[in-house]
Amino acid sequence: MGESFLYMGHRIDTDIVERAGRFDWSYQIDGRKSVCNHESGAQSVEAAESEAAEAARLAVDRMIGHQQAS
């Protein structure tokens, strides 16, 4: 499970895995190795997907901030 979308010119791919009633999520930015794996407290796939997407957007925002500061 997961989704792919563009954010600020970067491709984000999320992945959600259900294990024993809990959800783990990860994301990739621009096809790079997964930069985050997280055990979620979410109660649904949709909530876990939302967490993963928000974390990925924040990571892109940080990347852009670092690039502009250089």
N, C-alpha and C positions, 0 to 999 in steps of 0.2 A: 504494500500500500504506500501511497505517497503521491506527490505531485511535482510538476516542474513549472516554473514561471520565471519571467524576467523582472528584475528589480534594479533600477538605476544602471541599466546596461549590462548587468551580470545575470547569468543563468543560475538559478537555484533549483536543486533537485532535493526533495525530502524523501525520507523513507521511514515508515512506521511499522514496527513489528510487535505483535501481541504475544506475550509470554505469561502463561499462568494468570490470566486476567489483568495483567499490567501491560503498559505500553512503553516501548523503547523507541526513541526517535534519533535520527541522524540527518545531516544535510551535507551537500557538496555545493561549492561555489565554483562556477566555471569548469566543472568536471574534475576538479582536484580531489585528491583523497578526502574521505570524510573528515571534516574538521571538528565534528562534535558528535558524541554519542551521549545520550541522556536517558535515564530512567524517569519516566514521567509519572506524576500523580494523577494524570487525566483519567477520566472515567469513560471516555469514548475515543474512537479513532479520530473524529472530527476535532475534539479538543486537543489531542496530541498533535495533530497536523497543524493546528493553529499555533501551538507552542513552538513547534519546529520552524514554521515559516517566520514567526516573529524573531526567534533567535538568529536565523539566517539573515534577516533584514538588518538586524542590529550589527551583525558581523560585517556586512557590506558597508554600512554606515561608518564603522570603525576603519575599514580598509580605505575608504575614500578620504576620511579625515587624515589618515597617516600619509596618503599620497599627496594631499594638498599641503601638508605641513613640510614636506621634503623640499 
